[in-house]
Amino acid sequence: MDRRKFMQASLCAAAAVSGGRWARAADAPGSKMKFGLVTYLWGRDWDLPTLIANCEKAEMDGVELRSTHAHGVEPTLNAKERSEVKKRFADSSVVCAGLGSNERYDNPDPAVVTAAIEKTKAFLKLSSDVGSSGVKVKPDRLYPDVPRDKTIEQIGKSLNEVARYGADLGQQVRLEVHGGCAQLPTIKAIMDVADHPNATVCWNSNRQDLEGAGLEKNFKMVADRFGATAHIRELHDPAYPYKQLMKLLVDIDYAGFVMIEASTKPADRVAAMRRQRRVWEQLIGRRA
């Protein structure tokens, strides 16, 4: 299977799990897109039952469970605990769309990179066991005393290794556009090395997206490698052109989860999540 077919199959499989809340023409661009939450800030202190219940109230289609948060979905869970997590999601309207690990492959010390690869594999196994579809990882930065190309190659080769492992489990590896590697030409260079079709990009709505050639060209630089999750911040933020981003996602008929990774601290987070969904619906043309 070539990369494009592999990606289409992965995106459709991840999006189809939630069934969809909207009756819309099956062939309408963007009709397969879903909306969800990354547990950073708005969900970090909720245990798993509370998190799922609040996501249901806010009409979230899915959630990305970031490591170290109060929901407690970590590789240390035993088989019974993993089964319980899977059942909680299966009994709800919310999809476990992904696990957000903090693993990264940039360190000049080979032992540190090897440990990160093994930890990523543990997250991929956990993701499979709890019914999720993939794991987010980070590049993470370039070092002034290490040649840029060397770090890029190291990150790319590490991604290939975990992508091969994940493919055997039916789990996608998602490289977040993050940190010192957040410039899109850098991400593209990494993905040129990470040529396994199961190694994908998690768009992250950074200020760096607007640098250089601008949002549209930077977006198109990596759009053919998008995975089943993309991150946004609050959609009313005038500093980022979210209307243009949503149009770009609709234009490529993105079939994954658009997930809010919040940066603010509202008094009522459930209401804030619901408002963000409404804004998103307007931006992609699902609500007048």
Secondary structure, DSSP 4 states (H G I P E B T S, - for coil): --HHHHHHHHHHHHHHTT--S----TTSTTTT-EEEEE-TTTSTT--HHHHHHHHHHTT-SEEEEETTSTT---TT--HHHHHHHHHHHHTSS-EEEEEEEEEE---SSHHHHHHHHHHHHHHHHHHHHTT--EEEEE-----TTS-HHHHHHHHHHHHHHHHHHHHHHT-EEEEE--GGG-SHHHHHHHHHH---TTEEEE----GGGGSTT-HHHHHHHHGGGB-SEEEE--TT-TTS-HHHHHHHHHHTT--SEEEE---S--S-HHHHHHHHHHHHHHHTTS--
